[in-house]
Amino acid sequence: MRTKHIHIIKMALAGLTMLTPLMSCKKSVETTPYSSFTSANFFQSVGEAYSATLGVYETMKSPNTYAWYIPLVYDADTDVEFLSAGTTSNDFREVSHYYYLAGNSLFFSTWSTLYSGIDRANVVIERIPKMGLYTTGTVAEKTDLNRMLGEAKFLRGFYYSELVRLWGDVPFKTKSSVTGDDLRLPLTDRFAIYDHVIKDMQEAIEVLPSTPPTDERINKFGAKAMLARVALFAGGYSLRADGTMQRASDYTKYYQIAKTQVNDVIGSGIYQLNASYSQVFKNQSQQVFEPKESLFEMSFYTPSATNTNSSSFGTFNAPLTAVGIYGSTLNRTFVPASFYTSFADGDLRRDFAIARYALDANGNRIALLTGKQDEQWTPGKWSREYQKNGALEKSYTNINCVSMRYADVLLMKAEIENELNNGPTTEAYDAINAVRRRAYGSNALGSGIKITLGAAGTGYKDNTTTVTNTTISITGGGGIDAYAIATIASGKVTAITMLNQGGGYTSAPVVTFNGAGNGATATVTLLPKKNNVDVDLPSGLSKNEFLLRIQNERSWELCFEGMRRADLIRWNLLGDKIVATQAAVKAIRATYGYVAGTNFVKGKHELYPIPQNERDVNKNITRQNPGF
């Protein structure tokens, strides 16, 4: 059954695409208004209001925002991932490796696109209440219009929260732009902006539907979850104008706001964890909408694979894939070996989330386990193996950026309880242990498997770096995700390497050696099953000990999903984690290609510089962010 998605098409955006964002041109200090929005004839129907509201969502579809830059470039380099080496000027590598200047074009692209979305939201927020149907329409019409008004307020708040997260104090405007406006706005204190963001989102929550969504439009509980995250950002550390990392003196008030929101989400009974961690991302790769696990995601459906607004998920951050059965990948995101080894044995997330392999032209896995190949490990969550592999996804993909999962809500719950009670409560343990139990499969049937080589056989063909001639199939047994590769020497199978032990196996599956050759055999045994007592956190942890467990759990559960850098900043750990990661991988190999620890400067790189294009025309911005 095909699920519903927001299909944002250009036809629906007529009149939306000509807005000049704040200070987007050095030759002008005015903005060109939407001609169709400023006419008296617009917003005469619910359909017209809906088209305008879709235009606010459309901001998220851009590669400048969530199709590429924000989740895939601005979230690297950290302790869980790093981008490929290179020193190309004005490039994404400058950003990830912390040697950028204020003139890097990525910054202004993201800045201006977010402000464009804010201005679109301002138009909707102003225009809908002026519609006759808003007060005199049918109950259904007024409900729809209020929902759209709520969506616009939520998205305006979300876009501002992202600007603050990335740049700190920024220009602030809640009125739509019209000819004659002076857009040379000064910086507004981030906490004044946070107050307005919270107000926007709270007002949105009042009118958004509480029922589970059928597409990517935000609902009441998705907005609550995102408000909880915003409140944790506001209550966390951030870089101030004097170059120090500080948190608000009354930061716990933001944790109280977050507590109310996560309690409401959990208490709604609507949301639950998918029993299978890997299936969450297989569903994302197949565009299978999963409203019980996913609370907020950005829709990237596009009718053309060559459209630059297509998603970079599953190509920029996926295993190296040779053209053949699947489309190739850009393969620019890599995983430090130190992060792989941080997982405990039996954690099902490790060998699914981290690909220690490449895909050959036949779609088979080639192990990357020797020499310097540990520098080529990549995220595996959105591998080409799991995608639809249609003609329209050979370059970019239609994989959504999922910004909020229910697992994140549970981990926020645990963190909030620990902070407000000066140590973990029973509720805090319950929340984090629910995530851990799925991660280890302790609440599910079955376990992983081990394969032991028996007879070596004869006549098997050697594997190469481009083609795998001898593959292993694992079928039956009731489980998923187990994957093994054969090592061939002189026509014999000399070793079997497990790339993923899988989970959920209740009986031994059948192992088959494919390709030329015969006589090789293998024995399959079930690994000991983890029980809840094996995976639950120990009782009696202190506040700091429990917080460390949360910080680690968030890395294992949410890796590569666009929030790690932000988490480390709000904990005031980004620089320390980068330096520690570089030391760990350099201990493996002095030439290991992780360079962020050399370039990162505390008190500077926790915020991005205000884009130089903006400062060139807006002289009311009288200071740059620290260090620039």
C-alpha positions in Angstrom: 0.0 0.0 0.0 1.5 3.3 -1.0 1.7 5.8 1.9 0.7 9.4 1.6 3.4 12.1 1.5 3.5 15.8 1.0 4.2 16.1 -2.6 5.5 19.7 -2.9 5.3 20.7 -6.5 6.2 23.9 -8.2 2.6 24.5 -9.3 1.5 24.8 -5.7 4.2 27.4 -5.1 3.1 29.9 -7.6 3.9 33.3 -6.2 6.2 31.9 -3.5 9.5 31.6 -5.3 10.3 35.3 -5.9 10.8 36.4 -2.3 14.2 38.1 -1.8 15.4 36.8 1.6 16.8 39.0 4.2 19.8 40.8 2.6 20.2 38.4 -0.2 21.5 40.9 -2.7 24.2 43.5 -2.0 22.5 46.0 -4.4 19.2 46.2 -2.6 18.0 46.8 0.9 14.3 46.1 0.0 12.5 42.8 -0.6 10.3 42.0 -3.5 6.9 40.9 -2.0 4.9 38.0 -3.3 2.6 39.7 -5.8 -0.1 37.1 -5.3 0.0 37.4 -1.6 -0.1 41.1 -1.4 -3.1 41.4 -3.7 -6.6 41.5 -2.3 -7.6 38.5 -4.2 -5.3 36.0 -2.6 -6.3 33.7 0.3 -9.9 33.6 -0.9 -10.2 29.8 -0.4 -8.9 27.1 1.8 -7.0 25.7 -1.2 -5.1 28.9 -1.7 -4.2 29.0 2.0 -3.0 25.4 1.7 -0.8 26.2 -1.3 0.8 29.0 0.7 1.3 26.8 3.8 3.0 24.2 1.6 5.4 27.0 0.5 6.5 27.3 4.2 7.2 23.6 4.3 9.1 23.8 1.0 11.9 25.6 2.7 12.9 22.3 4.2 13.2 20.6 0.8 16.2 22.6 -0.3 19.8 21.2 -0.3 20.6 24.5 1.5 18.6 23.2 4.5 17.5 19.6 5.3 18.1 17.9 2.0 21.9 18.3 2.5 23.6 21.0 4.4 22.0 21.1 7.9 21.9 17.3 8.7 24.8 16.1 6.6 27.4 18.8 6.6 26.8 20.9 9.6 26.6 17.8 11.9 30.2 16.7 11.0 32.9 16.4 12.2 32.2 14.9 15.7 32.9 11.8 17.6 30.6 9.7 15.4 31.4 10.8 11.9 33.7 12.9 9.7 33.6 14.0 6.1 36.2 13.1 3.5 39.6 14.8 3.4 40.2 17.8 1.1 41.0 21.5 1.1 38.9 22.8 -1.7 38.1 26.5 -1.2 34.5 27.4 -0.4 33.6 23.8 0.0 31.5 21.6 2.4 34.8 20.2 3.7 35.8 23.7 5.0 32.7 23.6 7.2 33.1 20.0 8.4 36.8 20.3 9.1 36.6 23.7 10.9 38.8 25.8 8.7 36.0 27.9 7.2 35.7 31.7 6.9 32.6 33.8 7.1 32.5 34.0 3.3 31.9 30.3 2.8 28.8 30.2 0.5 27.1 27.4 2.4 26.5 29.6 5.3 24.7 32.3 3.4 22.7 29.7 1.4 21.3 28.2 4.6 20.9 31.6 6.3 18.9 33.1 3.4 16.8 30.0 2.8 15.7 29.8 6.4 14.8 33.5 6.4 12.9 33.0 3.2 10.9 30.3 5.0 10.3 32.6 7.9 9.0 35.3 5.6 6.6 32.8 4.0 5.4 31.8 7.4 4.8 35.5 8.3 2.7 35.9 5.2 0.5 32.9 6.1 0.2 34.0 9.8 -0.9 37.5 8.8 -3.2 36.5 5.9 -5.2 33.6 7.2 -6.9 35.5 10.1 -8.0 38.2 7.5 -9.8 35.7 5.4 -13.6 35.8 5.6 -13.7 32.0 5.8 -11.6 32.2 9.0 -14.6 33.6 10.9 -17.6 32.8 8.7 -16.6 29.5 7.1 -17.9 26.0 7.9 -16.6 24.2 10.9 -14.4 22.1 8.6 -13.1 25.2 6.8 -12.2 27.0 10.0 -10.6 23.9 11.4 -8.4 23.6 8.3 -7.4 27.2 8.4 -6.5 27.1 12.1 -4.4 24.0 11.4 -2.5 25.9 8.6 -2.1 28.9 10.9 -0.6 26.5 13.5 1.7 24.9 11.0 3.0 28.3 9.9 3.6 29.3 13.5 5.3 26.0 14.3 7.6 26.3 11.2 8.5 29.9 11.9 9.5 28.9 15.4 11.4 25.9 14.1 13.3 27.9 11.5 14.2 30.6 14.1 15.4 27.9 16.5 17.7 26.5 13.8 19.1 29.9 13.1 19.8 30.4 16.8 21.3 26.9 17.1 23.7 27.5 14.2 24.5 31.3 14.7 23.4 32.4 18.1 22.0 35.9 18.2 20.4 36.7 14.8 18.1 39.4 13.2 14.5 38.8 14.3 11.4 39.7 12.3 7.8 38.5 12.7 6.2 40.7 10.0 6.1 39.8 6.3 8.4 41.8 4.1 6.9 44.4 1.8 8.3 47.1 -0.5 9.7 49.9 1.6 10.7 47.8 4.6 14.2 48.4 6.0 15.6 44.9 6.4 18.9 46.0 7.9 17.9 44.5 11.3 20.3 44.3 14.3 21.0 41.1 16.2 18.4 40.1 18.7 19.4 38.3 21.9 18.9 34.5 21.5 16.8 34.2 24.6 14.3 36.8 23.4 14.1 34.7 20.2 13.7 31.5 22.2 10.8 33.1 24.2 9.0 33.9 20.9 9.8 30.4 19.5 8.3 28.8 22.5 5.2 31.0 22.3 4.8 30.3 18.5 5.1 26.5 19.1 2.7 26.6 22.1 0.1 28.5 20.1 0.6 26.0 17.2 0.1 23.1 19.6 -3.4 24.4 20.5 -4.7 24.2 17.0 -2.8 21.3 15.4 -4.6 18.0 15.2 -3.9 15.4 17.8 -4.6 12.4 15.6 -1.7 10.5 14.1 -0.6 12.0 10.8 -1.0 10.4 7.4 1.7 12.4 5.8 4.6 14.6 6.9 2.5 17.6 8.1 3.2 18.4 11.7 0.7 17.4 14.3 0.2 18.4 18.0 2.6 15.8 19.4 5.2 16.2 16.8 5.2 19.9 17.7 5.4 19.1 21.4 8.4 16.8 20.8 10.2 19.5 18.8 9.4 22.2 21.4 11.0 19.9 24.0 14.2 19.8 21.9 14.1 23.6 21.5 13.7 24.0 25.2 16.7 21.7 25.9 18.8 23.8 23.5 17.7 27.0 25.3 18.6 25.3 28.6 21.9 24.1 27.4 25.3 25.7 26.9 25.9 28.1 24.0 28.7 30.3 22.8 28.3 34.0 23.9 29.6 37.2 22.3 32.5 37.3 24.8 33.8 33.8 23.6 32.7 31.9 26.7 30.3 28.9 26.8 27.4 29.6 29.2 24.0 28.4 30.0 21.1 30.6 31.3 21.1 31.1 35.1 17.5 30.0 35.1 18.1 27.1 32.7 15.9 24.7 34.6 12.8 26.5 33.5 13.5 25.3 30.0 13.8 21.8 31.3 10.4 22.1 33.0 8.9 23.2 29.6 10.6 20.2 28.0 9.3 17.9 30.7 5.7 18.9 30.1 6.0 18.3 26.4 7.7 14.9 26.5 5.2 13.7 29.2 2.4 14.7 26.9 3.9 12.9 24.0 4.5 9.7 26.0 1.1 10.0 27.7 -0.8 10.2 24.5 -0.3 6.5 23.9 0.0 7.1 20.1 3.7 6.5 19.8 5.9 3.5 20.3 9.2 2.1 19.2 9.3 -0.2 16.1 10.3 -3.6 17.5 13.1 -3.6 15.0 15.7 -0.9 14.9 16.9 -1.7 11.4 13.4 -1.7 10.1 13.0 2.0 11.0 15.7 2.9 8.4 14.6 0.4 5.9 11.2 2.0 6.0 12.7 5.4 5.6 14.7 4.2 2.6 11.6 2.8 1.0 9.5 5.9 1.7 7.3 3.9 4.1 5.7 6.5 6.4 5.9 5.3 10.0 3.9 7.7 12.2 4.3 5.7 15.5 8.1 6.0 15.5 8.5 9.3 13.5 7.1 12.5 14.9 8.6 15.1 12.5 10.2 14.6 9.1 10.9 16.6 6.0 9.4 15.3 2.8 11.7 15.1 -0.2 9.5 13.5 -2.8 10.5 14.8 -6.2 9.5 13.6 -9.7 13.0 13.9 -11.1 16.2 12.4 -9.8 18.2 15.2 -11.4 16.3 17.8 -9.4 18.8 19.5 -7.0 16.1 19.5 -4.4 16.3 15.7 -4.0 17.7 14.2 -0.8 21.3 13.4 -0.3 20.4 10.8 2.4 21.5 7.4 1.2 24.1 8.7 -1.3 26.3 11.3 0.5 26.2 9.2 3.7 26.0 5.6 2.5 28.4 2.8 1.7 30.6 3.2 -1.3 28.6 1.6 -4.1 29.7 0.7 -7.6 27.4 1.4 -10.5 25.6 -1.7 -11.5 22.5 -3.2 -9.8 22.4 0.0 -7.7 23.2 3.6 -8.5 26.6 4.8 -7.2 27.1 6.9 -4.1 29.1 10.1 -3.4 30.4 8.4 -0.2 31.6 11.6 1.6 30.6 10.6 5.2 32.9 8.3 7.2 32.8 6.7 10.7 35.8 6.9 13.1 36.9 3.4 14.1 36.8 4.6 17.7 33.0 5.0 17.4 32.5 1.5 16.1 34.4 0.0 19.0 32.4 2.1 21.5 29.4 -0.1 21.0 29.1 -3.1 23.3 28.9 -6.6 21.9 25.3 -7.6 21.2 24.1 -4.1 20.4 22.2 -4.7 17.1 22.6 -1.1 16.2 26.4 -1.3 15.6 26.7 -3.5 12.5 23.5 -2.1 11.0 24.3 1.6 11.5 28.0 1.3 10.6 28.9 -0.3 7.2 32.3 -1.9 7.3 31.8 -2.8 3.6 31.3 -1.5 0.1 28.9 -2.7 -2.5 30.2 -4.1 -5.8 28.5 -3.8 -9.2 26.4 -7.0 -8.4 25.1 -5.5 -5.1 27.3 -7.8 -2.9 29.2 -6.6 0.1 33.0 -6.3 -0.1 34.5 -6.3 3.4 36.7 -3.4 4.5 38.6 -5.0 7.3 42.3 -4.9 6.4 45.0 -2.2 6.3 43.7 1.3 6.2 40.2 0.2 5.2 38.8 1.2 8.6 39.0 4.8 7.3 36.4 3.9 4.7 33.7 2.7 7.1 30.5 4.7 6.5 26.9 5.1 7.8 24.9 2.1 6.8 21.4 3.1 7.8 20.3 4.2 4.4 22.4 1.8 2.2 21.5 1.4 -1.5 20.5 -2.1 -0.5 17.4 -0.9 1.3 16.3 1.7 -1.2 13.7 1.2 -3.9 16.4 1.3 -6.5 14.1 3.0 -9.0 15.3 4.9 -12.0 14.6 8.2 -10.3 16.9 7.5 -7.3 20.1 6.7 -9.2 21.7 10.0 -8.3 19.8 11.6 -5.4 17.1 9.8 -3.4 13.6 10.5 -2.0 14.7 9.5 1.6 13.2 11.9 4.1 15.2 13.7 6.8 13.6 12.4 10.0 14.2 15.1 12.6 12.4 13.5 15.5 11.9 9.9 16.4 10.2 8.4 19.4 13.5 7.0 20.7 14.7 10.7 20.9 11.6 11.5 23.0 12.4 8.7 25.4 16.1 9.8 25.7 15.0 13.4 26.3 12.7 12.1 29.0 15.5 10.3 30.7 17.8 13.4 30.5 15.2 15.8 31.8 14.3 13.6 34.8 17.9 13.3 35.7 18.6 17.0 35.5 15.5 18.2 37.4 15.8 15.6 40.2 19.6 15.8 40.6 19.8 12.2 39.6 17.9 9.5 37.7 14.3 8.6 38.7 12.5 5.4 38.0 10.9 7.1 35.0 14.4 8.1 33.7 15.6 4.5 33.9 12.4 3.2 32.3 12.8 5.6 29.3 16.4 4.9 28.5 16.0 1.2 29.2 13.2 1.0 26.6 15.6 2.2 24.0 18.3 -0.2 25.1 16.0 -3.2 25.2 15.2 -2.7 21.5 18.8 -2.1 20.7 19.8 -5.5 22.1 16.6 -7.3 21.2 15.9 -8.4 24.8 12.2 -7.9 24.4 12.0 -9.7 21.1 12.2 -13.4 20.2 15.4 -14.9 19.1 19.1 -13.8 18.9 22.0 -13.4 16.6 24.0 -16.1 15.0 27.5 -17.3 14.6 28.8 -19.2 11.5 31.7 -21.6 11.8 33.5 -22.9 8.7 33.5 -26.6 8.2 34.9 -28.1 5.0 36.8 -25.7 2.7 35.5 -27.2 -0.5 37.2 -26.7 -3.9 36.8 -24.7 -7.1 35.6 -21.4 -5.6 36.6 -18.2 -7.3 38.6 -15.5 -5.6 36.9 -12.3 -4.6 38.2 -9.1 -6.1 37.7 -5.4 -5.2 35.1 -5.0 -7.9 33.3 -8.3 -8.1 32.4 -10.9 -5.5 32.4 -14.3 -7.1 31.6 -16.4 -4.0 28.8 -15.1 -1.8 27.0 -16.5 1.2 23.2 -16.6 1.6 21.6 -16.9 5.0 18.0 -17.9 4.8 15.3 -19.0 7.3 15.6 -19.2 11.1 13.1 -16.3 11.7 15.7 -13.6 12.0 17.0 -10.7 10.0 20.2 -8.7 9.1 22.8 -11.5 9.5 25.4 -11.1 6.8 28.6 -13.1 6.2 31.4 -13.1 3.6 33.7 -15.8 2.5 37.5 -15.5 2.1 38.8 -17.6 -0.9 42.4 -18.8 -1.4 43.5 -21.3 -4.0 39.9 -22.2 -4.8 39.0 -23.0 -1.1 36.9 -21.2 1.4 39.5 -20.4 4.1 37.4 -18.2 6.4 33.9 -16.8 7.1 33.6 -13.3 8.4 30.4 -12.0 10.0 29.7 -8.5 9.0 26.4 -8.6 11.0 25.3 -11.2 13.5 21.7 -10.2 13.0 18.9 -10.7 15.4 15.6 -12.5 16.0 16.8 -15.9 15.0 14.9 -18.6 16.8 16.5 -21.5 14.9 19.6 -22.0 12.9 19.2 -20.6 9.4 20.5 -22.3 6.2 23.9 -21.2 4.9 24.5 -21.5 1.2 27.8 -20.8 -0.7 26.9 -19.3 -4.1 28.9 -19.3 -7.3 31.4 -21.8 -8.7 32.8 -24.4 -6.5 31.4 -27.1 -4.2 31.9 -28.9 -1.0 32.2 -26.0 1.5 30.2 -26.4 4.6 29.4 -24.3 7.7 27.8 -24.7 11.1 25.4 -22.2 12.5 24.8 -21.7 16.2 22.5 -19.2 18.0 24.3 -16.7 20.2 23.2 -16.4 23.8 20.1 -14.2 24.0 20.3 -10.9 25.9 17.7 -10.5 28.7 16.5 -7.2 30.2 18.7 -7.6 33.2 21.7 -7.9 30.8 21.0 -4.6 29.0 19.3 -2.3 31.6 21.5 0.3 33.2 22.6 -0.5 36.7 20.7 1.1 39.5 22.3 3.6 41.8 24.0 5.8 39.2 24.8 9.4 40.2 23.5 12.4 38.2 26.8 12.7 36.3 27.1 9.0 35.7 23.6 8.8 34.3 24.2 11.8 32.1 27.2 10.2 30.7 25.1 7.1 29.9 22.6 9.3 28.1 25.3 11.1 26.1 26.6 7.7 25.0 23.2 6.3 24.3 22.2 9.2 22.1 25.3 8.7 20.0 24.5 5.0 19.5 20.8 5.4 18.9 20.8 8.6 16.8 24.1 8.5 15.0 24.2 10.2 11.6 20.7 11.7 12.0 21.8 15.3 12.2 21.8 16.1 16.0 25.1 15.0 17.4 27.0 18.2 17.0 24.1 20.2 18.6 23.9 17.8 21.5 27.7 18.1 22.2 27.5 21.9 22.1 24.6 22.1 24.5 26.6 19.8 26.9 29.7 21.9 26.3 31.5 18.8 25.1 32.1 19.4 21.3 35.8 20.4 21.5 36.7 17.7 24.0 35.0 15.0 22.0 36.7 16.1 18.8 40.1 16.1 20.4 39.5 12.8 22.0 38.3 11.2 18.8 41.3 12.4 16.9 43.7 11.1 19.6 41.9 7.7 19.5 42.1 7.3 15.7 45.7 8.6 15.5 46.6 5.9 18.0 45.4 3.4 15.5 47.4 5.1 12.7 49.3 8.4 12.7 48.0 9.1 9.2 44.3 8.4 10.0 42.4 11.0 8.0 40.6 12.8 10.8 41.7 16.4 11.1 39.0 18.2 13.0 40.9 18.0 16.3 43.8 20.0 14.8 41.5 22.8 13.5 38.8 23.1 16.1 39.1 26.1 18.4 37.1 26.3 21.6 35.2 29.5 22.0 35.0 29.9 18.3 33.7 26.9 16.4 30.6 26.3 18.6 28.9 28.9 16.4 29.2 29.6 12.7 30.2 33.1 11.6 27.4 35.4 10.5 27.6 35.1 6.6 29.8 37.8 5.1 27.2 38.6 2.4 24.8 39.6 5.2 27.3 41.8 7.0 28.4 43.5 3.8 24.9 45.0 3.3 23.6 45.1 6.9 25.7 47.5 8.9 23.3 47.2 11.8 24.9 43.9 12.6 27.8 45.5 14.5 29.7 42.4 15.5 30.8 39.1 14.2 30.6 35.8 16.2 33.6 35.2 18.4 36.9 34.3 16.7 36.0 35.5 13.2 
